Amino acid sequence: MTTTVAMDEAVLSRVCELAPVIRSNARAAEDAGWLTPNTIDALTEAGVYSMAVPRRFGGLEQSLADQNSVLAEIARSCGSAGWVSMVWVSTAWMVSLFPDRAQEEVFKGGRARVSGGFTPGGTLMQVEDGYMLSGSWPFNTGSRGADWNLMDALVKDPDGEVVGESVALVPLSQMTLSDDWNVSAAGGTGSVTSKADNIFVPFHRVADAEAAVMGTLSNRSNAGATGRNYGLYSYVQTQSLATVAGMGQGAYDLFVDRLPGRAISHSSWDDQSDHPLTHIHVATAANKIAAAKALLEKMTTLLQSRADVGVEPSWQEKADIRGQVAFGIELIREAVDLLYRASGASVISKNIPLQRFHRDIQGFAQHGLLQTNTSLEVQGRMLLGLDPQNHFL
């Protein structure tokens, strides 16, 4: 009989085996603005998009640590593939917070690819059996290949007054996608704008936003101490750090692999590996990446311990995670920038993947939940006993 541990290890093992395929498709994904079909198919068959699906639907229901290991390994080969996978996995996990009826619809078959727009870009107008959803959600990562879409929207009464904020779950096939993804970073993520034009959403697929964040939605059998009920924002932020850490490791590997026999142009050094400054650069970058991974391991362990006993992380713990995620990403950004600047003029060639890692990390670090100053401000206010003045915790 196959054990849960064996299944968890199998996903990571398969992803490691797929690394040459994912790497070879990374340039094509960026040029096309979307992942290649064989990359998506290979990761799907490897079980990546079953990781967050509850076991009762045939999913793997992996721990956060196991999910993070897989996401980091994908990102080590291609930042866009890693980021899309992170979004699909983390948003699928969000569906596990919904009532059982919604979960049954999304998770049938044991795997799910779910994208999402988490700024209130639309409105929900209540009708007899549910809501009518209209709106537009830009930067919707993975929507070009998702099965379902989870969107934040403002709830309005018949008079047009805003009475709340909810998240709505709809089949992606009911939405339209714009061809508007033209960017300098994260090119392969296909983060186009998704639009809804008066789409009907039944009650069981609409959830109060605050209740979803706090994990208190009713009519679901997987509430409580299941070991998989993590704090929503902390979960997403932690997986983001895992993905960027994988990219940082990929950039480091590329730099070291290119070193042997590389001369330093317009100097007397015929092998960059012999230069003392190179030794300092490599050590500094390695230590920054290792420090970020250590923060990741610490917060992953914390979230798992809270989930195992069925309690939400404290507000201070959530603030610490947000600040430490941003700090960890900043460390990785600094490490990769150092390696990029030590790579000579040839690194600007699109044939050198290091430049793509450099650009992608710069882009992902701009995400609102991951920006250094904003996140450290929230953490610092909490450390000083002040109100965080930010509800994204």
Secondary structure as UniProt FT lines:
FT   HELIX           4..32
FT   HELIX           37..45
FT   TURN            46..47
FT   HELIX           48..50
FT   TURN            51..52
FT   HELIX           55..57
FT   HELIX           64..77
FT   HELIX           79..95
FT   TURN            96..97
FT   HELIX           100..107
FT   TURN            108..109
FT   STRAND          114..126
FT   STRAND          130..137
FT   TURN            141..145
FT   STRAND          148..156
FT   TURN            158..159
FT   STRAND          162..171
FT   HELIX           172..174
FT   STRAND          176..177
FT   HELIX           187..189
FT   STRAND          194..202
FT   HELIX           203..205
FT   STRAND          206..208
FT   HELIX           209..214
FT   TURN            221..222
FT   HELIX           232..258
FT   TURN            260..261
FT   TURN            265..266
FT   HELIX           272..274
FT   HELIX           276..308
FT   TURN            309..310
FT   HELIX           315..341
FT   HELIX           345..348
FT   TURN            350..351
FT   HELIX           353..364
FT   TURN            365..366
FT   TURN            368..370
FT   HELIX           372..383
FT   TURN            384..385
//
